[in-house]
Amino acid sequence: MGVPYKLQRKKNPQKPNEPGKWYAVPKTGKAVKEKVMTRMATEDTTMADFELAAAAKLIGKFIHNQTVQGKKVRIPGLGSFRVSFGSEGVDDITKFSTNMIRNVKIVFLMDNDLRSTILNDMSFENAGVDDEGVQYASLENYKQVKGLSGSSGGGSTSPTPGTGGEEEPLG
């Protein structure tokens, strides 16, 4: 199974009279619950699922403690966390105060090996079309309703009947 996407028409706000172009947008599902995640992650290992849950909570606490001190936190095999922010500028250094700090973010940078592995194993699957507030279950449904059944769609794959779409490996 591939990463599900929907096709969605988006107009260029600077050219409102022109028809929009079709873009693939991720169709993100719900995250699995903690118990499901820990069971899946510990499957075929000697670690108990509750041990992984406890370890994850400890890592979360460690990340919190380090980032509030402004430290970068690296979790081997996962990635690193750091604080990022901007601020207003001042001409006179004595006029600066911490309430001028803006857009505080916690930045996560995935481990390069993990990122490469995920991207190499990724494929995509059409999961429908959103057009003018109407959601179609598949590209084939959309094409039938719009009378486009014979068109190829400019390089996008047609879904396989009954599956919701063909998988395409990431190029």
C-alpha positions as a printed NumPy array, in Angstrom:
array([[  0.   ,   0.   ,   0.   ],
       [  1.244,   3.448,  -0.831],
       [  0.969,   6.885,   0.728],
       [ -2.572,   8.085,  -0.071],
       [ -3.048,  11.371,  -1.879],
       [ -6.013,  13.273,  -3.252],
       [ -6.047,  15.494,  -6.295],
       [ -7.232,  18.994,  -5.494],
       [ -7.752,  21.97 ,  -7.797],
       [ -6.084,  25.135,  -6.538],
       [ -6.371,  28.559,  -8.11 ],
       [ -3.545,  31.056,  -8.273],
       [ -4.761,  33.991,  -6.118],
       [ -2.925,  36.379,  -8.448],
       [ -4.858,  35.002, -11.439],
       [ -8.397,  34.475, -10.077],
       [-10.016,  34.355, -13.538],
       [ -7.885,  31.426, -14.694],
       [ -8.909,  27.852, -13.918],
       [ -6.948,  26.216, -11.167],
       [ -4.348,  23.502, -11.607],
       [ -4.536,  20.033, -10.118],
       [ -2.156,  19.213,  -7.291],
       [ -1.573,  16.079,  -5.264],
       [ -2.142,  16.676,  -1.543],
       [ -1.474,  14.106,   1.184],
       [ -4.489,  12.37 ,   2.667],
       [ -3.261,  11.946,   6.201],
       [ -4.937,   9.381,   8.381],
       [ -5.186,   9.347,  12.132],
       [ -2.105,   8.454,  14.131],
       [ -2.255,   5.042,  15.741],
       [ -2.891,   4.985,  19.461],
       [  0.024,   4.517,  21.835],
       [ -0.856,   0.903,  22.697],
       [ -1.128,  -0.05 ,  19.031],
       [  2.162,   1.689,  18.215],
       [  4.046,   0.013,  21.058],
       [  2.659,  -3.422,  20.16 ],
       [  3.578,  -2.975,  16.502],
       [  7.046,  -1.587,  17.252],
       [  7.917,  -4.372,  19.712],
       [  6.551,  -7.193,  17.578],
       [  9.182,  -9.922,  17.082],
       [ 11.428,  -8.441,  19.785],
       [ 12.109,  -9.319,  23.405],
       [ 10.979,  -5.87 ,  24.559],
       [  7.538,  -5.59 ,  26.122],
       [  5.187,  -2.96 ,  24.721],
       [  4.897,  -1.246,  28.138],
       [  8.697,  -0.919,  28.258],
       [  8.691,   0.937,  24.938],
       [  5.861,   3.192,  26.166],
       [  7.849,   4.008,  29.317],
       [ 11.014,   4.637,  27.298],
       [  9.149,   6.942,  24.895],
       [  7.802,   8.962,  27.83 ],
       [ 11.312,   9.23 ,  29.288],
       [ 12.68 ,  10.412,  25.932],
       [  9.884,  12.993,  25.734],
       [ 10.764,  14.23 ,  29.223],
       [ 14.456,  14.379,  28.266],
       [ 13.66 ,  16.348,  25.083],
       [ 11.585,  18.787,  27.146],
       [ 14.267,  19.294,  29.788],
       [ 16.996,  19.897,  27.218],
       [ 15.096,  22.132,  24.787],
       [ 13.862,  24.492,  27.519],
       [ 17.564,  25.019,  28.281],
       [ 18.208,  25.837,  24.619],
       [ 20.112,  22.63 ,  23.937],
       [ 19.917,  20.566,  20.77 ],
       [ 18.726,  17.017,  21.443],
       [ 19.842,  14.162,  19.216],
       [ 18.026,  10.821,  19.45 ],
       [ 20.113,   8.207,  17.58 ],
       [ 18.217,   6.625,  14.689],
       [ 15.384,   9.157,  14.972],
       [ 16.738,  12.69 ,  14.579],
       [ 17.328,  15.911,  16.47 ],
       [ 15.21 ,  18.604,  18.113],
       [ 16.141,  22.245,  18.618],
       [ 14.547,  25.58 ,  19.422],
       [ 14.183,  28.228,  16.717],
       [ 12.781,  31.76 ,  16.912],
       [ 12.985,  35.267,  15.522],
       [ 12.7  ,  38.645,  17.192],
       [ 12.007,  42.285,  16.607],
       [ 15.087,  44.38 ,  15.991],
       [ 16.164,  47.379,  18.039],
       [ 18.545,  50.222,  17.282],
       [ 19.571,  50.592,  20.934],
       [ 20.688,  47.333,  22.617],
       [ 19.433,  48.575,  25.983],
       [ 15.882,  48.64 ,  24.588],
       [ 15.764,  44.905,  23.838],
       [ 13.545,  42.694,  25.997],
       [ 12.551,  39.035,  25.776],
       [  8.956,  39.942,  24.902],
       [ 10.335,  40.921,  21.478],
       [ 11.057,  37.245,  20.742],
       [  8.529,  35.873,  18.226],
       [  7.609,  32.713,  16.343],
       [  9.106,  30.254,  18.806],
       [  9.233,  26.788,  17.25 ],
       [ 10.577,  23.377,  18.07 ],
       [ 12.338,  22.123,  14.944],
       [ 12.712,  18.396,  14.285],
       [ 15.294,  17.222,  11.765],
       [ 14.957,  13.55 ,  10.884],
       [ 18.022,  11.311,  10.941],
       [ 19.471,  11.082,   7.405],
       [ 19.516,   7.26 ,   7.313],
       [ 15.902,   7.041,   8.53 ],
       [ 14.809,   9.675,   6.023],
       [ 16.568,   7.913,   3.142],
       [ 15.095,   4.537,   4.087],
       [ 11.568,   5.963,   4.271],
       [ 11.889,   7.823,   0.965],
       [ 13.364,   4.776,  -0.81 ],
       [ 10.491,   2.56 ,   0.381],
       [  7.726,   5.087,  -0.354],
       [  5.104,   4.731,  -3.061],
       [  1.913,   6.688,  -3.726],
       [ -1.724,   5.683,  -4.148],
       [ -4.575,   7.819,  -5.441],
       [ -7.249,   8.162,  -2.737],
       [ -9.72 ,  10.407,  -4.52 ],
       [-10.38 ,  13.866,  -5.86 ],
       [-11.606,  17.041,  -4.136],
       [-13.199,  19.495,  -6.553],
       [-15.252,  22.542,  -5.581],
       [-16.253,  21.07 ,  -2.229],
       [-17.205,  17.684,  -3.664],
       [-15.154,  14.657,  -2.687],
       [-14.913,  11.797,  -5.172],
       [-13.77 ,   8.395,  -3.899],
       [-11.381,   7.853,  -6.796],
       [ -9.954,   9.501,  -9.874],
       [-12.007,   7.054, -11.947],
       [-15.247,   8.224, -10.229],
       [-14.331,  11.848, -10.915],
       [-13.569,  11.117, -14.571],
       [-16.887,   9.267, -15.018],
       [-18.936,  12.077, -13.434],
       [-17.157,  14.719, -15.516],
       [-17.25 ,  12.654, -18.711],
       [-13.461,  12.331, -18.863],
       [-13.216,   8.524, -18.809],
       [-11.01 ,   8.356, -21.906],
       [ -8.407,  10.968, -20.841],
       [ -5.103,  10.016, -19.285],
       [ -4.935,  12.927, -16.827],
       [ -1.527,  14.222, -17.877],
       [  0.673,  11.476, -16.501],
       [ -1.212,  10.598, -13.34 ],
       [ -2.083,   6.943, -12.919],
       [ -5.6  ,   5.636, -13.233],
       [ -6.744,   3.751, -10.18 ],
       [ -6.988,  -0.01 , -10.375],
       [-10.665,  -1.012,  -9.996],
       [-11.45 ,  -1.97 ,  -6.415],
       [ -8.148,  -0.741,  -4.955],
       [ -8.487,   3.039,  -4.994],
       [ -5.357,   3.466,  -7.079],
       [ -2.122,   2.079,  -8.41 ],
       [  1.053,   2.306,  -6.437],
       [  3.908,   4.201,  -8.   ],
       [  7.445,   3.967,  -6.607],
       [  9.092,   7.236,  -5.65 ],
       [ 11.425,   8.302,  -8.469]])
